[in-house]
Every structure is written in C-alpha cells, then in structure tokens.
Amino acid sequence: MMVGGDVVARDVEEVGVTPLLLGR
C-alpha cells in the first residue's frame, strides 16, 4: 500500500476501516 495509499486510506477512512487495514 505504498502507491496510491493516500487515496485508498482516504476512501477507507470514510468507512472507518482504516484501523482494520492497519491492524491496530
């Protein structure tokens, strides 16, 4: 998730799945 990670993170952040992807 290095290329276009910012774009994906923003899309995921809206759904609230960011913590799940980060595994935190």
ZABAGU-547535 format. One record per residue: residue in one letter; x, y, z of N, C-alpha, C in turn. Coordinates in pm, whole numbers, plus 32768, in hexadecimal, padded with zeros to 4 digits. Layout:
N
AXYZXYZXYZ;...
end
This chain:
24
M80567F8880008000800080008058807C8000;M80B9807E7FA7811480F27FA280E681507F32;V80BB81167EC2808F81687E517FF981847E5D;G7FD582017E607F4782257E697F0E81FE7EF1;G7F6581EF7F527F3681CA7FD87EE4823A8015;D7F0D82B57FF77EC48328802D7E3483297FFB;V7E2483097F7B7D9D830A7F407D49829C7F7F;V7D8482287F8F7D3A81B67FC97D1B81D2805C;A7D7C820880A17D6A822581317CF682878143;R7CEE82E880EC7C82834C80F87BFC830A80E0;D7BF582B5807C7B778271805C7B50821480D0;V7BB381D181057B98817381727B7881BE81F3;E7BBB822C82067BA5827A82817B1282A0828E;E7AD482BF821D7A4682E5822179F282718254;V7A1A81F8823079CC8183825A79F2815B82E8;G7A69818583127A948163839A7ADC80DD839D;V7B1580B6832B7B5B803583267BF2804B832D;T7C1980C883417CA980E583467CEF809483B4;P7CB98091842B7CF6804684997CFF7FB2847A;L7C9F7F80842D7C9F7EF1840A7D107ED383A9;L7D247F30834A7D8E7F1B82E77E177F288329;L7E1F7F8583867E9F7F9A83CC7EB67F2B8431;G7E4A7EE884577E577E7B84B77E707EB18543;R7E3A7F27855E7E4F7F6185E57DDC7F37863D;
end
